[in-house]
Amino acid sequence: MHIHVVNHPLVQHKLSLLRAAEISTNKFRMLTDELARLLAYEATRDLPLEPVTIDGWCGPVDVQQIKGKKMTVVPILRAGIGMLNGVLDLVPSAKISVVGLARNEETLQPEPYFEKFVGDLDDRLALIIDPMLATGGSLVATIDMLKRKGCKEIKAIVMVAAPEGVKLVNEAHPDVQIYAASLDSHLNEHGYIIPGLGDAGDKIFGTR
Ligand code: URA
């Protein structure tokens, strides 16, 4: 499976706090932000570097800089917005592409109701963000859209993944790496991840 479960103690501790039943909106939002930052740190670990010589305080100094990699962060509406600031803290110059998907009640497939992609997608790394990878339908649809627009390098950052969703994404898009704080047990009959976090969108926006 192309899933990187980030076992860093800070990630696991923050995830444990997120799982509490009586967590406040404020705390859930804050922890989501912090987790997004730590997961983005892992997801950007293999960005290519290049040697550069700069003027240092004592003369020329050879340093390593990120090799002109352009990025787009892709929050999936609505819950993905909760992870956006955390990721942008690490990659402040990244451009933002937004995708909104709703289930077509006849086909049961996710269909876009909103999409606004930045340009030059063929030249960018896309970091898709969505707190919960449940069935995987939305993530697969988002990757489909990005690839149709020419994007060649795509990673997904989620807080919690279900094996069902990881399998669907791996089968449809084996080139896409997934970063998560946890690979949980399974989906229940309502499509919620068990043990999961409940409805992450409701908890981030305070609509539960
Ligand atoms: N979306 C959520 O917010 N939670 C789940 O458990 C599954 C999908």
Boltz pocket constraint, residues with backbone or C-beta under 6 A from the ligand:
constraints:
  - pocket:
      binder: B
      contacts: [[A, 79], [A, 132], [A, 134], [A, 191], [A, 192], [A, 193], [A, 194], [A, 196], [A, 197], [A, 198], [A, 199], [A, 200], [A, 201]]
      max_distance: 6.0
